């Protein structure tokens, strides 16, 4: 095979990871003019950059590299960057997306714009920026469809049967991340955001791991190219079959050393399954021969769900941007000084804890030892309290929290479409969120056909484990404890705005959570290939 590519592509970003930023089009039509101007400017800049750093000579010709990486997102580009540090190692990245600047202008670089197109409503999406995937009907989601440390690392290493994932082996790589804090997992702190503090813009996998290394001749990116199948010889992956752009003619990118599948939580298992790696029974249903029967591929999905309580507040929040000319002023301040409200992505501060003792119902005496108390007294309804499954939480590492809390400077409603659900009544709004970061419910990803062009079946199974039900109810009650604390006097205005004080019983709380929750986009664990996988 002849390698006809010798120049790196310039900017690429995972279609699934990239989310079009928060633009208040529905409230301020003047922004459309600004957006158009910015888009044209960025498009021209992207074109000039591509000329400066070289183009991929052939998008459709066969080629051979040492390493072939499927997926140019957070993991894929980090791996490509590290591998290509060695001049004699040739790495290729196959990426279905295109330059994010050419599809969203410069808006994705503004920190406060990070929540655009993240609602559960299937219409709250942009096909230029994400895959517009939807889940299967969810029992724990009211039968609806949604769009879609040390002890912990040691447990992970034991589960996958690979000691290289232990804390001692992984910690040197964490130390390479500037500013990453160490210490206890339970507690509170300001969060580290992926923001370049020299210019105030959000960093991405492309700006952090690709753009600084565009001059490397041993790093090539195939953008707008879809990995159709991993090609194998026996039990060894030897390359990837690819189509590019609108072409249906496949070509092959071969790997002399390794094929690295980094196509995301949904499409990595999909690609493996259509390539014959996965549960043999599932593959046979689609006429695919399983050369490696791996029942763990596509199974074990877990995700962090969150939900909140909203109050009117006596301070400036993101809500202010929908009033008067505040948005235009904020844009000018950000462009001129990289300062002001647009510099914050929201959720700046977070806290983590084990569920306090007074919110645990029917726990054994041994489980209660060492748990904290809180003055805000709530108790579970007896008909739901019996659901608490102690062994689930007891199996967690001792340093692993069960709940996380953070704030959002806006009203988000039921998270169907936060922009459309915005309230314009002259008040400022803030929402305090609770996150179940020790989920027990497990979902799965299954192919719907033998083609990568057909969406996989995404079944998160949220809230189907009784322990998760108890955990999220406890989290809701803790949110009310925080808002009812005397320290909040003068901050909140009036009573609880949403969902309101009429939501009182555990059954009502659970019904509200199932209606109003969203996912943190932390889905994981769908590519098990190791011990028992």
N, C-alpha and C positions, 0 to 999 in steps of 0.2 A: 504494500500500500504506500502511496506517495503522499507525503505531508506537504501540502501547498500553502499552509498557514504559517506565517512568521511574525505577525504583528498582533499585539494585544488589542482587544476591544476596549472601549473606554469606560462606559458606565452602565452597570446593569443592576437590577434590584428585583428580588423575588416578587412575582405577581401576587402571591398569597400573603406575604408579609406586608407589602406596601399598602397603606391605606390612604386614600385621598384625604387631605387635612380638612379641618373644621372651617367652612366658609359660610358666612351668614347670608347666603343668597336669598333665602326666603324672607328675610327681614330687611335687606338693604340692596336694592337693585343696582345701586351705583357700584357695588363691589364687582359686578360682572364686567364693567368696563376696565376696572383696575386689573382684574384677573386676566382679561384678554391681553392687555398690554404686557403684563408680567410674563404671560405664557409665550408671547412672541419673542420677548427678549431672551428668555431662557432657552427657547428652541434654537434661536440663532447661536447662543453661546454653546449649546450642546453640539451643534454642527461644527463650530470652529474647534472645539476641544477634540472632536473625533478626527479632524484633519491633522491636528497637532500631534496626536499620540498614535496615529495609525489605525487602519481598519483590518478586520478579518478579510483576507484575500478571497477565500472560498468558503461559503456557508454550506455548500451542498456536496463538497468532495470528500471522499474517504480520507481519513488521517489517523495517525498513531501518536499517542502520548504515553508517558509513564503512568500518569494518574488521570482518570476521567471522573469528574465530579458532577453529579446530577443535582442541580439546584443552586442558584446564585443568591441564596438568602443569608441569614445571619451565620449559620453554621458553615454552609458551602463556601462562602467567600473567605471566612476566617481560615478554613482548611487550605484553600487555594493560596492564600497569602503566605501561610507558614511553609507549605511545600515548595513554593517557588522562591523562597529565600535561598535555596540551594541552586546555583546557576545551571547545574547540569541536570536538574530535574525538570521535566516538561509537564505542565499541568493544563488541563482543559476543563472549562466549566460550561455545562449545557444548561441554559436558562430559558424558560418559556416566555419570560417577560421582556420588556424593553427598557430603555433609559427612563427612569421615573420622572426626570425633568421634562421629557417630551410629552408625558401624559398628564402631569399635574402641575406643570410650571414650577415655581419656587415655593408653593404653599406648604409642601410637606416639610420644608426646612424650618417652619415657624413652630415653636414648641406648643403653643396653645391650640394649634390646628390638628392635634393628634387624635381627636375623637370623631372626625368626620367618617361617615359610612361604617359605623360599628353597631348599628341597631339590629334587633332580631328580625325586623320586618324584611321580607325578601326583596322589597323594592328599595330598601336603603343600601344600595350597592352601586358600584360603577364597574362595568365589565372591562374597562381599560386598565383597572388597577387590581382587581381581585377576581377570583374564579366564580363568584356568585353561588357558591355551594350552599345547599340547604341540608338539614338533617332529615332523617326519617321521623315519622310521627313519634313523639316522646310521651310515654306514660307519665313520667314524673314532671312533665311540663304541660299538664292539663291536656294531654293528647294533641298538642300543637306542634308546629314545625318551626325551627329557628334557623336563621341564616348563620351562617356559622361563623453543709455543716459537718460537722464531724460524725456524729452518730448516724445521721441520715446517709452519708456517703458510705459508711461501713455497711449499713444494711443493704444499700444498693449493690455494693460489691459482692455481698453474700448471695443476694437473690440471683444475680446474673452469673455467678461463679467465676468472677474475674477480679483478682486482687488489685489490678491496675486502677480500679475505680475507688480504692480506699482513700481516706483523707490524706494520708502521708504522700501518696503518689499523685493526687490531684492538686493539692495545695500549691505546689510551685507554679502551676499554670494560672491559678487565681492571683498569685502575687504579681504576675505580669500585667494585670489590669490596674491602671493608675486609679488611686483613690478608693479602691474596694476596701470597706471596713471589715474588721474581724471582731469576734466577741460573741456574746450570748445571742441566741436567736429570739428569745423572749425579751420584750422590752419595747422601746420606741426610739425613733430616730428620723431625721430628714432622709429622704430617699435620694439615691444617686440616679440621675437621668442621663440618657445618652445625648448630652448637649455639649457642643464645642464651646467652651467658655471664652475663647478668644474672639468669636464673632456672634455668639448667642444663638446659633442655629442648631437644629437637631442633627445629630450624626446618624448615619445608617451603616449597614454592612458595606455598602458601596463606597461611602466617603471614608470609612475607617479602614477597610481591608482591601479595597481595590484601587481607588483613585490615587493613593500615594505611591502605588507600585505599577502604574501604567507603563512605565518604561521598560519593564522586564520583558525581554523577548521570549522567555520560556513560559509565559502565562497568556493563555488565549481564552476568550469568552465567546461562546456561540449564543448570541441573544436571539429572541423570538424563535427559539428552537425547542421542540418538544421531544423529550425522551419517550420513545414508543415501547422499547423493550430492552432489557439487559440480555446480552448475548453470552452464552456460556458454552464451555466445552467440558462435559462431565460436571464436576462440582466446582469448576473454576470459572469466574466471570472474566470474559475477555474483551468486552466492549459494549457499546450501546448503539441501538438502532435509533436514528433521529430523523425527524422531518423539520423543515425550516419554513417559517412564514406561512404562506398559503399553499405551499407545495405539498403534494401528497406522495412525492417520490422519496423514499427513504435513502439515507446514506449511513455509513458506519464510522463511528469514532472508536478506535481500538485502544485498549490499555495494555501496555506491556507488563505493568505491575499490579495495579488495583483499579477497580471500579468502586467509587464511593457514592452511595445513594444518600442524598441529603435534600430530598424533594419535599420535605415537610411532613407533618403528622398525618395528613390524609393521603398524599400522593406517593410517599415512600412505600407504604404497604401496598398501595394500588399497583405501583410499578413492579414491586417484587412479585405480587400475585399474578399479574398478567405475564410475567417472565418465568413462571413455574416454581416460585418459591413461596410457600404458604400452606394453608390447610388443604390437604389433598382432596378431601370431599368437596370443598367449595370450588376448587379449580376444575374438578371433573365436571361439575355442573355447567361450566362454560366451555367445555371442550379443550381445556388446557392440561397438558401432561405435566405432572409435578415431578421435577427432577430432584426437588428437595422438599419433603413433607415437613413443614414447619408450622404447627398449629398456633404458635404464638404470634405469627405475623398477622397484624390486623386486630389482635385481641389485647385487652388490658388497658384500653384508653381511659385516661382520667383527666379531669380538668378542674380548675378552680372557678366556682361560681360566686357571684357577689350580688348584693341587693342593698337597698338603703332606705333612710328616712330623711325627709326634706323639711326644712324650716325656711321661713323668711328671716333674713338676717340684716343686722344693722352695720353692714360694711360692704365695700365694693367686692363684687365677684364677677365671674365671666358673664353673668346676666347683663351687666352694664353695657356690654358691647352691642346690644340690640336697641339701645336708646340713643336718640339724637345722632350726633356725629362722633360718638365715642369710638366707634370702630376706626374711622378715618384717622382720628388723633392717635389711636394706639398703633396703627400701621406706620404713621410718620415717626412716632417715638421709637418703635422697634427698628425701622430702617436707619434712622439717624444715630441712635445711641445703643441699640440692642438692649433696651430697657423697657419696663412697663409690663402690663398685664399679659402681653403676648409671649413673654419669655418663660412663662410657666406652663407646663403640660398638664397641670392639675394633679391632685394626689401627691402633693409634695412631702407630706408627713405621714408616717404609718406607725402602727403599734401592733404587737404580736403577743399572744398569751395562750395558756392553757385555759379551758373553760373553768370559771370559778366554781368552788364547791357548792355554793348555794343555788347554782343553776344545774347541777347534776342531780338527777332523780334516780332513786333506787340503785345507787352505786354501792359497791361493797366497801366495808370499812378500810380495807387495805388500799383501795383505789383513791380514797379521800385524803390519805396522808400526804402532807406537803402541798395541798392545793390552797390557793389564796381565797380570801373572803372579800366581799364587797358590801358596802352599806346599802346599795340598791337591792332590795329584796324582791325576787320574783320566784315563782314555783311553777313547775310543769303541771298541766292537766293530767290527771291520773291515767286517762285512756291513751295518752300519747307517751307518758313517762315510761311506761313499761317497755317501750320500743328500744330504749338505749341499750346498745350492744357493747358491754364493757370490753370484751376481748379485742374488738376492733381498735379502739383507742389505746388500750394497754400495750398493744403490739408495736406502737410507734416508738422511735428512739426517745429517750428521756428529755432530749433537748429540742424536740420538735413541737412547735406551737400548733394549736388547733384552729385558732381564729386570727384573722388580721383585720385591722380597721384603717381606713384612710378617708380623706375628704375629697369631694368634687365641688368646684365652685359654680354650681348650676343646678337647675331642676332637670331631672332626667326622666321623670315619669315612669312608665313601664319598660323603658329601654327598647321599645319597638322602633322608634325613630326619634332620637333625642332632639334633633333640630325641629322637626315638625311638631313635636310635643312641647316646644318651648312656650312659656307663659309671658305675655306682654301686658303687665298691669302696673308698672312703675316700681315694683319691689325688686330687691336683690334676693337671690335664692342660693342655698347651699345644701348639699346632701352628704351625709355621713354614711359610709359604706362598710359592710361587714363581708368578709371573704372566708369561705370554708377552704382552708389550705391543708386539710387532712382528709380529703374526700375518700370515701370507701366504695362508692358506686363505680362500676367499670363498664365501659362501652366497647364498641368494635367498629372496624372499618372493613367493608367487603366490596369486592368488585361487582359491578352491575353488568359487565360484559367483558370481553377479552380486549377491549380497546381503551387506550388512555384518553380518548376523546369523550368518553362517557363518564359522567360524574360517579364516583364511588358512593356506596351506601354508607352514610355517616350516622352512627347510632351511639350518641354519648351516654344514654341511660342515666341522665341526671336524676338525683333524688330517689333512686330505686332501692338504695340501701337504707334501712331504718336508722342507722347511726347518723347518716347525713341529715335526715329529717330532724333529729334531736339537735344536731350541731347548729343548723341554720336557725332554728327557733331560738336557741340560746343566744346566738349572735344578734338576732333582732332585739331581744330583751336587753342585751348589753348596750346596743345603740341608744335605746331609750334611757338607760341609766346615764349615759354620757350627756345627752341633751338635758336631762333633768338635774344635772349637777349644778350647784349654786354658781360655779365659775362661769356658766353660760348665761347668767342674767346680764342683760344689756347687750348680749350678742344676738340672741334670737328675738324675733318679733312675733308675739301672739302664740297660739297653740301649734302643735304639730300640724304641718300643712298636708303632708302626704306620707303614709296612707291615711293618717288621721286617727284620733283616739277611739273611734268606733271599732277599730281592729284590736281586739283584746284577747280572745281565747287562742289557745295553741292552734286549733283548727283554722281560725281566721288568719292568724299569722302565716301559717303554712300556705294557705290558699293565696295570700298576697304575694309571698315570696315566689311561688311557682309562676305567678303572673308577671312579676316585675323584675325577676333576676336577669342577669346577663353573665356572659363568660369573660374571664380575664384573658382569653386567648393564650392560655398556658397548657393547652392540651399536650399530652405526652404519652409515651409508653405503648406505641403501636407497632414496634418493629423488633419484637423479642426473637433473637436467634441463638441465644446462648444456652445456658444450663436449663434444661426442661423446655426449651423453646422450639 
